Amino acid sequence: MAKLMEIRWHARGGQGAKTAAILLAEAASEAGKFIQGFPEYGPERMGAPILAFNRISDEPIHVHCHVTEPEVVVVLDPTLIGKAGVTEGLPENGVILVNTSKSPAEIRKRLKMEKGRVMTVDASAIAMDTIGRDIPNTPMMGALLKATGLMPFEKFMALMRSNLEHKFKSKPAVIEGNLKAIERAYQEVQSDDDKS
């Protein structure tokens, strides 16, 4: 991992981007990293486009603003492509991870990206299978872990189990469903070759 990794999440209200950014930050913090995880607040309502951000570093973070040049962009709702500037600020060697049943090649063409890495995973289908609801945030975290190598998978899963047990102590089915969703997305995420 680079000294500072910046991630921008694009989603719609209710899809769990804020929760994912915070859970990711908590796991990275527990793994000994310096972190930031925060949403962009405004008049958003259920279904409205929203942003959330992460910064994860081996050293203290002294920047306190939105992420404008992310190394990784996570798109929880593919209908935002072409409407929300999802590739804005993404460097030529950046990674975009999209929740879709489409292939990375199809998404690359739709985004008109010539360089960088495009990754896809059907996080909505995974969430429906494992959690019973189309909330793609935890599966996208599994795919993000695979995309970035942020930490070893087993360590991440142990930290996520602990965080989810704290958050959903009286709902063991929710805990296990989310953990299965993370694991499946980690295994099922597809990537095209870096075109740079």
Phi and psi restraints in degrees (value plus and minus 20) as a CYANA .aco file:
   2 ALA   PHI     -88.0   -48.0
   2 ALA   PSI     145.2   185.2
   3 LYS   PHI     -78.2   -38.2
   3 LYS   PSI     -57.1   -17.1
   4 LEU   PHI    -154.2  -114.2
   4 LEU   PSI     102.1   142.1
   5 MET   PHI    -130.9   -90.9
   5 MET   PSI     108.7   148.7
   6 GLU   PHI    -134.2   -94.2
   6 GLU   PSI     113.3   153.3
   7 ILE   PHI    -147.6  -107.6
   7 ILE   PSI     116.5   156.5
   8 ARG   PHI    -140.2  -100.2
   8 ARG   PSI     110.7   150.7
   9 TRP   PHI    -123.9   -83.9
   9 TRP   PSI     111.1   151.1
  10 HIS   PHI    -134.2   -94.2
  10 HIS   PSI     109.0   149.0
  11 ALA   PHI    -177.3  -137.3
  11 ALA   PSI    -194.5  -154.5
  12 ARG   PHI    -134.9   -94.9
  12 ARG   PSI     130.4   170.4
  13 GLY   PHI     -73.0   -33.0
  13 GLY   PSI     110.9   150.9
  14 GLY   PHI      81.0   121.0
  14 GLY   PSI     -27.9    12.1
  15 GLN   PHI    -110.3   -70.3
  15 GLN   PSI     -26.7    13.3
  16 GLY   PHI      71.1   111.1
  16 GLY   PSI      -0.9    39.1
  17 ALA   PHI     -83.4   -43.4
  17 ALA   PSI     -63.1   -23.1
  18 LYS   PHI     -80.4   -40.4
  18 LYS   PSI     -66.5   -26.5
  19 THR   PHI     -82.0   -42.0
  19 THR   PSI     -62.9   -22.9
  20 ALA   PHI     -82.2   -42.2
  20 ALA   PSI     -64.3   -24.3
  21 ALA   PHI     -82.1   -42.1
  21 ALA   PSI     -59.8   -19.8
  22 ILE   PHI     -92.1   -52.1
  22 ILE   PSI     -63.5   -23.5
  23 LEU   PHI     -82.4   -42.4
  23 LEU   PSI     -60.7   -20.7
  24 LEU   PHI     -83.0   -43.0
  24 LEU   PSI     -63.8   -23.8
  25 ALA   PHI     -81.7   -41.7
  25 ALA   PSI     -63.4   -23.4
  26 GLU   PHI     -82.5   -42.5
  26 GLU   PSI     -63.9   -23.9
  27 ALA   PHI     -83.7   -43.7
  27 ALA   PSI     -63.6   -23.6
  28 ALA   PHI     -84.8   -44.8
  28 ALA   PSI     -58.1   -18.1
  29 SER   PHI     -83.1   -43.1
  29 SER   PSI     -64.9   -24.9
  30 GLU   PHI     -86.1   -46.1
  30 GLU   PSI     -42.1    -2.1
  31 ALA   PHI    -106.6   -66.6
  31 ALA   PSI     -17.0    23.0
  32 GLY   PHI      76.1   116.1
  32 GLY   PSI      -8.8    31.2
  33 LYS   PHI    -113.0   -73.0
  33 LYS   PSI     140.5   180.5
  34 PHE   PHI    -108.7   -68.7
  34 PHE   PSI     120.0   160.0
  35 ILE   PHI    -161.0  -121.0
  35 ILE   PSI     139.5   179.5
  36 GLN   PHI    -162.7  -122.7
  36 GLN   PSI     118.6   158.6
  37 GLY   PHI    -167.2  -127.2
  37 GLY   PSI      96.4   136.4
  38 PHE   PHI    -176.6  -136.6
  38 PHE   PSI     131.3   171.3
  39 PRO   PHI    -115.2   -75.2
  39 PRO   PSI     147.3   187.3
  40 GLU   PHI    -116.7   -76.7
  40 GLU   PSI      98.8   138.8
  41 TYR   PHI    -115.0   -75.0
  41 TYR   PSI     129.0   169.0
  42 GLY   PHI    -190.5  -150.5
  42 GLY   PSI    -174.8  -134.8
  43 PRO   PHI    -104.9   -64.9
  43 PRO   PSI       3.4    43.4
  44 GLU   PHI     -79.8   -39.8
  44 GLU   PSI     124.9   164.9
  45 ARG   PHI    -145.2  -105.2
  45 ARG   PSI     150.1   190.1
  46 MET   PHI     -68.3   -28.3
  46 MET   PSI     104.7   144.7
  47 GLY   PHI      72.9   112.9
  47 GLY   PSI     -33.8     6.2
  48 ALA   PHI     -98.8   -58.8
  48 ALA   PSI     127.5   167.5
  49 PRO   PHI     -80.9   -40.9
  49 PRO   PSI     116.6   156.6
  50 ILE   PHI    -156.4  -116.4
  50 ILE   PSI     143.9   183.9
  51 LEU   PHI    -145.4  -105.4
  51 LEU   PSI     128.9   168.9
  52 ALA   PHI    -160.6  -120.6
  52 ALA   PSI     140.3   180.3
  53 PHE   PHI    -159.7  -119.7
  53 PHE   PSI     132.6   172.6
  54 ASN   PHI    -155.4  -115.4
  54 ASN   PSI     124.5   164.5
  55 ARG   PHI    -147.5  -107.5
  55 ARG   PSI     111.7   151.7
  56 ILE   PHI    -154.0  -114.0
  56 ILE   PSI     108.7   148.7
  57 SER   PHI    -165.2  -125.2
  57 SER   PSI     136.7   176.7
  58 ASP   PHI    -103.6   -63.6
  58 ASP   PSI     -31.5     8.5
  59 GLU   PHI    -147.8  -107.8
  59 GLU   PSI     142.2   182.2
  60 PRO   PHI     -73.8   -33.8
  60 PRO   PSI     124.7   164.7
  61 ILE   PHI    -121.9   -81.9
  61 ILE   PSI     105.6   145.6
  62 HIS   PHI    -130.6   -90.6
  62 HIS   PSI     -16.7    23.3
  63 VAL   PHI    -117.6   -77.6
  63 VAL   PSI     116.6   156.6
  64 HIS   PHI    -156.2  -116.2
  64 HIS   PSI      52.7    92.7
  65 CYS   PHI    -174.8  -134.8
  65 CYS   PSI     158.4   198.4
  66 HIS   PHI     -83.0   -43.0
  66 HIS   PSI     136.4   176.4
  67 VAL   PHI    -103.8   -63.8
  67 VAL   PSI      96.0   136.0
  68 THR   PHI    -125.2   -85.2
  68 THR   PSI     -40.4    -0.4
  69 GLU   PHI    -150.1  -110.1
  69 GLU   PSI      50.9    90.9
  70 PRO   PHI     -92.5   -52.5
  70 PRO   PSI     125.5   165.5
  71 GLU   PHI     -98.1   -58.1
  71 GLU   PSI     -47.7    -7.7
  72 VAL   PHI    -153.1  -113.1
  72 VAL   PSI     114.7   154.7
  73 VAL   PHI    -139.0   -99.0
  73 VAL   PSI     110.3   150.3
  74 VAL   PHI    -133.4   -93.4
  74 VAL   PSI     104.5   144.5
  75 VAL   PHI    -134.4   -94.4
  75 VAL   PSI      88.2   128.2
  76 LEU   PHI     -99.4   -59.4
  76 LEU   PSI     -43.7    -3.7
  77 ASP   PHI    -146.8  -106.8
  77 ASP   PSI      89.2   129.2
  78 PRO   PHI     -85.1   -45.1
  78 PRO   PSI     -35.6     4.4
  79 THR   PHI     -89.1   -49.1
  79 THR   PSI     -30.9     9.1
  80 LEU   PHI     -98.9   -58.9
  80 LEU   PSI     -36.5     3.5
  81 ILE   PHI     -83.2   -43.2
  81 ILE   PSI     107.7   147.7
  82 GLY   PHI      69.1   109.1
  82 GLY   PSI     -28.3    11.7
  83 LYS   PHI    -140.1  -100.1
  83 LYS   PSI     -48.8    -8.8
  84 ALA   PHI    -134.3   -94.3
  84 ALA   PSI      -7.8    32.2
  85 GLY   PHI      40.2    80.2
  85 GLY   PSI      25.4    65.4
  86 VAL   PHI     -85.1   -45.1
  86 VAL   PSI     -45.9    -5.9
  87 THR   PHI    -113.7   -73.7
  87 THR   PSI     -21.4    18.6
  88 GLU   PHI     -76.9   -36.9
  88 GLU   PSI     105.9   145.9
  89 GLY   PHI      60.3   100.3
  89 GLY   PSI     -25.1    14.9
  90 LEU   PHI     -93.0   -53.0
  90 LEU   PSI     104.7   144.7
  91 PRO   PHI     -90.4   -50.4
  91 PRO   PSI     146.9   186.9
  92 GLU   PHI     -78.9   -38.9
  92 GLU   PSI     -48.1    -8.1
  93 ASN   PHI    -121.4   -81.4
  93 ASN   PSI      -3.0    37.0
  94 GLY   PHI     -94.8   -54.8
  94 GLY   PSI     151.6   191.6
  95 VAL   PHI    -142.0  -102.0
  95 VAL   PSI     113.0   153.0
  96 ILE   PHI    -139.4   -99.4
  96 ILE   PSI     109.9   149.9
  97 LEU   PHI    -138.4   -98.4
  97 LEU   PSI      99.9   139.9
  98 VAL   PHI    -140.8  -100.8
  98 VAL   PSI     115.1   155.1
  99 ASN   PHI     -98.7   -58.7
  99 ASN   PSI      83.3   123.3
 100 THR   PHI    -183.7  -143.7
 100 THR   PSI     138.1   178.1
 101 SER   PHI    -107.3   -67.3
 101 SER   PSI     -26.2    13.8
 102 LYS   PHI     -96.2   -56.2
 102 LYS   PSI     140.6   180.6
 103 SER   PHI     -98.6   -58.6
 103 SER   PSI     140.1   180.1
 104 PRO   PHI     -77.3   -37.3
 104 PRO   PSI     -56.8   -16.8
 105 ALA   PHI     -83.7   -43.7
 105 ALA   PSI     -60.7   -20.7
 106 GLU   PHI     -84.8   -44.8
 106 GLU   PSI     -61.4   -21.4
 107 ILE   PHI     -90.0   -50.0
 107 ILE   PSI     -59.3   -19.3
 108 ARG   PHI     -77.0   -37.0
 108 ARG   PSI     -65.3   -25.3
 109 LYS   PHI     -83.1   -43.1
 109 LYS   PSI     -64.0   -24.0
 110 ARG   PHI     -84.2   -44.2
 110 ARG   PSI     -56.7   -16.7
 111 LEU   PHI    -101.0   -61.0
 111 LEU   PSI     -32.3     7.7
 112 LYS   PHI      37.8    77.8
 112 LYS   PSI      20.7    60.7
 113 MET   PHI    -112.9   -72.9
 113 MET   PSI     106.0   146.0
 114 GLU   PHI    -114.3   -74.3
 114 GLU   PSI     -48.7    -8.7
 115 LYS   PHI    -146.4  -106.4
 115 LYS   PSI     155.6   195.6
 116 GLY   PHI      65.1   105.1
 116 GLY   PSI    -193.9  -153.9
 117 ARG   PHI    -137.4   -97.4
 117 ARG   PSI     113.9   153.9
 118 VAL   PHI    -133.3   -93.3
 118 VAL   PSI     109.3   149.3
 119 MET   PHI    -148.5  -108.5
 119 MET   PSI     123.9   163.9
 120 THR   PHI    -154.0  -114.0
 120 THR   PSI     131.7   171.7
 121 VAL   PHI    -174.6  -134.6
 121 VAL   PSI     121.9   161.9
 122 ASP   PHI    -105.8   -65.8
 122 ASP   PSI      53.2    93.2
 123 ALA   PHI     -85.3   -45.3
 123 ALA   PSI     -52.0   -12.0
 124 SER   PHI     -84.8   -44.8
 124 SER   PSI     -65.0   -25.0
 125 ALA   PHI     -84.7   -44.7
 125 ALA   PSI     -61.1   -21.1
 126 ILE   PHI     -82.6   -42.6
 126 ILE   PSI     -64.4   -24.4
 127 ALA   PHI     -81.7   -41.7
 127 ALA   PSI     -62.7   -22.7
 128 MET   PHI     -82.0   -42.0
 128 MET   PSI     -61.2   -21.2
 129 ASP   PHI     -88.8   -48.8
 129 ASP   PSI     -58.6   -18.6
 130 THR   PHI    -119.7   -79.7
 130 THR   PSI     -52.3   -12.3
 131 ILE   PHI    -130.3   -90.3
 131 ILE   PSI     -45.5    -5.5
 132 GLY   PHI      67.9   107.9
 132 GLY   PSI     -12.5    27.5
 133 ARG   PHI    -163.4  -123.4
 133 ARG   PSI     128.2   168.2
 134 ASP   PHI    -103.4   -63.4
 134 ASP   PSI      51.8    91.8
 135 ILE   PHI    -141.0  -101.0
 135 ILE   PSI      77.4   117.4
 136 PRO   PHI    -102.6   -62.6
 136 PRO   PSI     -12.3    27.7
 137 ASN   PHI     -85.5   -45.5
 137 ASN   PSI     -67.8   -27.8
 138 THR   PHI     -89.1   -49.1
 138 THR   PSI     -60.0   -20.0
 139 PRO   PHI     -80.0   -40.0
 139 PRO   PSI     -57.8   -17.8
 140 MET   PHI     -84.2   -44.2
 140 MET   PSI     -48.8    -8.8
 141 MET   PHI     -86.1   -46.1
 141 MET   PSI     -59.5   -19.5
 142 GLY   PHI     -82.3   -42.3
 142 GLY   PSI     -64.3   -24.3
 143 ALA   PHI     -84.9   -44.9
 143 ALA   PSI     -59.0   -19.0
 144 LEU   PHI     -82.9   -42.9
 144 LEU   PSI     -60.7   -20.7
 145 LEU   PHI     -80.4   -40.4
 145 LEU   PSI     -63.6   -23.6
 146 LYS   PHI     -83.9   -43.9
 146 LYS   PSI     -60.0   -20.0
 147 ALA   PHI     -87.3   -47.3
 147 ALA   PSI     -54.3   -14.3
 148 THR   PHI    -125.5   -85.5
 148 THR   PSI     -43.1    -3.1
 149 GLY   PHI      43.1    83.1
 149 GLY   PSI       9.6    49.6
 150 LEU   PHI     -70.9   -30.9
 150 LEU   PSI     -60.7   -20.7
 151 MET   PHI    -179.5  -139.5
 151 MET   PSI     145.6   185.6
 152 PRO   PHI     -79.9   -39.9
 152 PRO   PSI     122.6   162.6
 153 PHE   PHI     -75.7   -35.7
 153 PHE   PSI     -66.5   -26.5
 154 GLU   PHI     -82.5   -42.5
 154 GLU   PSI     -59.4   -19.4
 155 LYS   PHI     -85.3   -45.3
 155 LYS   PSI     -64.6   -24.6
 156 PHE   PHI     -80.3   -40.3
 156 PHE   PSI     -64.4   -24.4
 157 MET   PHI     -83.5   -43.5
 157 MET   PSI     -59.8   -19.8
 158 ALA   PHI     -84.0   -44.0
 158 ALA   PSI     -62.8   -22.8
 159 LEU   PHI     -86.1   -46.1
 159 LEU   PSI     -60.8   -20.8
 160 MET   PHI     -86.7   -46.7
 160 MET   PSI     -59.4   -19.4
 161 ARG   PHI     -78.6   -38.6
 161 ARG   PSI     -66.9   -26.9
 162 SER   PHI     -80.5   -40.5
 162 SER   PSI     -66.4   -26.4
 163 ASN   PHI     -84.2   -44.2
 163 ASN   PSI     -63.3   -23.3
 164 LEU   PHI     -89.2   -49.2
 164 LEU   PSI     -56.5   -16.5
 165 GLU   PHI     -83.7   -43.7
 165 GLU   PSI     -56.7   -16.7
 166 HIS   PHI     -87.9   -47.9
 166 HIS   PSI     -62.8   -22.8
 167 LYS   PHI     -95.0   -55.0
 167 LYS   PSI     -56.4   -16.4
 168 PHE   PHI    -144.5  -104.5
 168 PHE   PSI      25.7    65.7
 169 LYS   PHI     -74.3   -34.3
 169 LYS   PSI     -53.7   -13.7
 170 SER   PHI    -114.9   -74.9
 170 SER   PSI      -8.0    32.0
 171 LYS   PHI    -150.9  -110.9
 171 LYS   PSI      52.4    92.4
 172 PRO   PHI     -79.7   -39.7
 172 PRO   PSI     -51.2   -11.2
 173 ALA   PHI     -85.8   -45.8
 173 ALA   PSI     -56.1   -16.1
 174 VAL   PHI     -86.7   -46.7
 174 VAL   PSI     -62.8   -22.8
 175 ILE   PHI     -80.4   -40.4
 175 ILE   PSI     -73.2   -33.2
 176 GLU   PHI     -84.9   -44.9
 176 GLU   PSI     -58.8   -18.8
 177 GLY   PHI     -81.4   -41.4
 177 GLY   PSI     -63.9   -23.9
 178 ASN   PHI     -86.5   -46.5
 178 ASN   PSI     -60.0   -20.0
 179 LEU   PHI     -84.6   -44.6
 179 LEU   PSI     -61.1   -21.1
 180 LYS   PHI     -83.4   -43.4
 180 LYS   PSI     -58.6   -18.6
 181 ALA   PHI     -82.7   -42.7
 181 ALA   PSI     -63.6   -23.6
 182 ILE   PHI     -81.3   -41.3
 182 ILE   PSI     -67.0   -27.0
 183 GLU   PHI     -84.2   -44.2
 183 GLU   PSI     -64.6   -24.6
 184 ARG   PHI     -82.6   -42.6
 184 ARG   PSI     -64.7   -24.7
 185 ALA   PHI     -84.8   -44.8
 185 ALA   PSI     -58.2   -18.2
 186 TYR   PHI     -78.0   -38.0
 186 TYR   PSI     -60.6   -20.6
 187 GLN   PHI     -99.9   -59.9
 187 GLN   PSI     -52.5   -12.5
 188 GLU   PHI    -116.4   -76.4
 188 GLU   PSI     -29.1    10.9
 189 VAL   PHI     -80.8   -40.8
 189 VAL   PSI     119.1   159.1
 190 GLN   PHI    -131.6   -91.6
 190 GLN   PSI     126.5   166.5
 191 SER   PHI    -155.2  -115.2
 191 SER   PSI     122.9   162.9
 192 ASP   PHI    -113.1   -73.1
 192 ASP   PSI     148.8   188.8
 193 ASP   PHI     -92.7   -52.7
 193 ASP   PSI     128.6   168.6
 194 ASP   PHI     -80.0   -40.0
 194 ASP   PSI     104.0   144.0
 195 LYS   PHI    -108.0   -68.0
 195 LYS   PSI     -14.8    25.2
